Amino acid sequence: MRKTFSVELPAEVVDWLESQPDGGADLIEGVVREKMAFSVETPVSPEVEGLLMGVTDPELLGRLRALARYPQLIGAVTSELVTIERAEAMAVEADSRRSFSQRGPEA
């Protein structure tokens, strides 16, 4: 389902958005979905809680909890296979793909 939303922006921002494919709709949607992914806290499963047991840095713990929807990424970070920054980028990519596959290319 698609809806229309209006917002007042500076003229130069609107002009730039209008020059983008689809009036910048895909760009705006991508930015908003990225923010949504990190602002909505996913319930933490017992598996994820186990992975987080040894994490003592509160900032890192918060960032890892934001990845709760991807326990494999948490495991990769806690095992030092990838950095938290890379795991967050991978989560954004996965969320984008999931969003695209749910709405389809014609939306």
C-alpha positions in Angstrom: 0.0 0.0 0.0 1.3 3.5 -0.9 0.2 6.8 0.6 1.0 10.4 -0.2 2.6 12.7 2.3 3.2 16.4 2.0 5.9 18.3 3.8 7.2 21.9 3.5 10.9 22.1 2.6 13.3 24.9 1.5 12.9 25.6 -2.2 16.4 24.5 -3.2 15.8 21.1 -1.5 12.5 20.7 -3.3 14.1 21.6 -6.6 16.9 19.1 -6.1 14.4 16.3 -5.1 12.3 17.1 -8.2 15.4 16.5 -10.4 15.9 13.0 -8.9 14.3 9.9 -10.4 10.7 9.5 -9.1 11.0 13.0 -7.5 13.4 11.6 -4.9 10.7 9.3 -3.4 13.1 6.3 -3.4 15.8 8.4 -1.8 13.5 9.7 0.9 12.1 6.3 1.6 15.5 4.8 1.9 16.6 7.4 4.5 13.4 7.0 6.5 13.6 3.2 6.5 17.2 3.4 7.7 16.2 5.7 10.6 13.2 3.4 11.3 15.5 0.3 11.5 17.6 1.9 14.2 14.9 3.6 16.2 12.5 0.6 16.6 13.8 -1.7 19.2 13.4 -5.3 18.2 12.7 -7.7 21.1 15.8 -9.5 22.1 15.7 -13.3 21.9 17.4 -15.6 24.3 19.9 -16.5 21.6 20.8 -12.8 21.2 21.0 -12.3 25.0 23.5 -15.1 25.1 25.6 -13.4 22.4 25.5 -10.1 24.3 26.5 -11.6 27.7 30.2 -10.7 27.4 29.7 -7.1 26.0 30.7 -4.6 28.7 30.8 -1.3 26.6 27.3 0.3 27.0 27.5 2.1 23.7 28.4 -1.1 21.8 25.7 -3.0 23.7 23.1 -0.4 22.6 24.3 -0.6 19.0 24.2 -4.4 19.0 20.7 -4.5 20.5 19.6 -2.4 17.6 20.7 -5.3 15.4 18.6 -7.8 17.3 16.7 -8.7 14.1 20.0 -10.1 12.7 21.5 -12.4 15.4 24.1 -13.6 12.9 25.5 -10.0 12.6 25.6 -9.7 16.4 27.6 -13.0 16.5 29.9 -11.8 13.8 30.7 -8.6 15.8 31.1 -10.3 19.2 33.4 -12.9 17.5 35.4 -10.0 16.0 34.7 -11.1 12.4 33.3 -7.7 11.4 33.2 -4.3 13.0 30.0 -2.8 14.4 30.1 -0.2 11.6 30.2 -2.9 9.0 27.4 -4.9 10.7 25.2 -1.8 10.8 25.8 -1.2 7.1 25.0 -4.8 6.3 21.7 -4.5 8.3 20.8 -1.4 6.3 21.5 -3.2 3.1 19.4 -6.2 4.2 16.5 -4.0 5.3 16.6 -2.2 2.0 16.5 -5.5 0.1 13.7 -6.8 2.3 11.7 -3.6 1.7 12.3 -3.8 -2.0 11.2 -7.4 -2.2 8.0 -6.7 -0.2 6.9 -3.8 -2.3 8.3 -5.0 -5.7 10.0 -3.0 -8.4 6.8 -1.6 -9.8 5.7 0.1 -6.6 
